[in-house]
Amino acid sequence: MVDRSLPLAESLSAAMPDLRGRLVSGQLLADVTWFRVGGPAEALFSPADEDDLAYFLARLPEDVPLYTIGLGSNLLVRDGGMPGVVIRLGKPFAGIEPLDGARIRVGAAAADKRLALAAEEAGIGGFAFYFGIPGAIGGALRMNAGALGTETCQRVVEVYGVDRTGAKRTFSNAEMGYSYRHSSAPADVVFTGALMAGEPRDKAAIREEMTAVAEHRETAQPIKSRTGGSTFKNPPGHSAWKLIDAAGCRGFRIGGAQVSEMHCNFLINVGDATGADIETLGEEVRRRVKASSGVSLEWEIKRIGVA
Ligand SMILES: Cc1cc2nc3c(=O)[nH]c(=O)nc-3n(C[C@H](O)[C@H](O)[C@H](O)COP(=O)(O)OP(=O)(O)OC[C@H]3O[C@@H](n4cnc5c(N)ncnc54)[C@H](O)[C@@H]3O)c2cc1C
């Protein structure tokens, strides 16, 4: 039984004597997201391994909100923080193991960039696009992350995870229900890893591809800024950045948040932005784009938490 009179992390710890992972109260999410904004997580859990995660989820009361974060490169966390439990996988889930048949087993906490490097080392082609995406594999599996014509769904063989009841699950590529920057796999599943496949390829050719990816990033995107990546999805038949530019929003600023001068579909925390500044700026951009072009932009960045 969970004692509701105690702070959440304390009451969960007391109700789960065999828990081995790290469960803390009040971790500021601004410290673990790319935008560097966002209030505290009521409780943040980093499991020791998959069994520990399953133990935790099987005992977590159904009415406690649950959200999984990766490296926070696609998240805008609001200033009031996250009620309930935030799960963040760490090192125990960061393994990368090349297998025969140009396949790779990868943990959800492995950084995309590390996967690209490991594939190069193993002479496995088809992973160079990950070199420029600043998230981890769990986020890539959920967001169907992609770049330069390749998407995560083209590499996935099967995905492993634990659902809200604590059951370990395996999803085939088809069961992940992939579409543009989206998976329709149940929202409550915490992905723990995946089996992926590429094709055998010369290491020097892979290196060349990765260098091209890095050069493209540096010239086209504000990658050294505090940002959340592409803010809005490209509407069918349109480019979000062109619509934003045409609406006169390049460089537009609210509080400490600004539309990037370099790439209009990126919003930037120029130093002291709050989550509210960034969200208000995004909503104002949507309003101006709608007024100038009639097109409704849809957020690609996930906005989470309470204001
Ligand atoms: C400078 C910059 C450039 C970018 N360029 C690209 C790009 O070229 N292509 C592209 O696709 N994206 C790009 N992004 C966006 C982002 O990097 C990707 O969406 C990435 O896949 C998110 O991974 P993450 O670990 O940061 O996830 P987070 O941002 O932490 O979370 C994103 C979503 O994934 C879910 N999630 C994370 N981990 C798990 C897990 N283990 N189990 C279940 N759900 C999980 C979260 O709940 C959330 O819904 C860019 C971002 C930045 C800041």
The ligand as a Gaussian input file, in Angstrom:
#p B3LYP/6-31G(d) Opt

LIG

0 1
 C       19.514000      20.602000     -32.221000
 C       18.472000      19.541000     -32.434000
 C       18.389000      18.883000     -33.648000
 C       17.424000      17.872000     -33.860000
 N       17.377000      17.239000     -35.076000
 C       16.471000      16.248000     -35.280000
 C       16.419000      15.538000     -36.526000
 O       17.175000      15.795000     -37.445000
 N       15.493000      14.555000     -36.670000
 C       14.628000      14.215000     -35.678000
 O       13.820000      13.295000     -35.863000
 N       14.652000      14.872000     -34.487000
 C       15.552000      15.859000     -34.263000
 N       15.571000      16.527000     -33.062000
 C       14.563000      16.171000     -32.015000
 C       15.022000      15.078000     -31.043000
 O       16.433000      15.017000     -30.958000
 C       14.477000      13.704000     -31.434000
 O       13.055000      13.699000     -31.433000
 C       14.952000      12.609000     -30.464000
 O       14.604000      11.354000     -30.992000
 C       14.382000      12.751000     -29.066000
 O       15.098000      11.864000     -28.222000
 P       15.269000      12.169000     -26.662000
 O       16.021000      11.063000     -26.057000
 O       15.859000      13.535000     -26.470000
 O       13.747000      12.127000     -26.193000
 P       12.935000      13.175000     -25.304000
 O       12.981000      14.528000     -25.955000
 O       13.357000      13.091000     -23.902000
 O       11.452000      12.582000     -25.462000
 C       10.794000      12.635000     -26.722000
 C        9.597000      11.677000     -26.695000
 O       10.086000      10.335000     -26.605000
 C        9.526000       9.675000     -25.470000
 N       10.535000       8.783000     -24.909000
 C       11.843000       9.055000     -24.650000
 N       12.467000       7.954000     -24.180000
 C       11.531000       6.982000     -24.124000
 C       11.554000       5.611000     -23.714000
 N       12.653000       5.020000     -23.249000
 N       10.400000       4.912000     -23.773000
 C        9.255000       5.482000     -24.236000
 N        9.179000       6.757000     -24.648000
 C       10.304000       7.500000     -24.589000
 C        9.107000      10.786000     -24.523000
 O        8.074000      10.362000     -23.676000
 C        8.681000      11.870000     -25.508000
 O        7.359000      11.597000     -25.930000
 C       16.526000      17.527000     -32.821000
 C       16.625000      18.176000     -31.575000
 C       17.582000      19.169000     -31.380000
 C       17.650000      19.844000     -30.043000

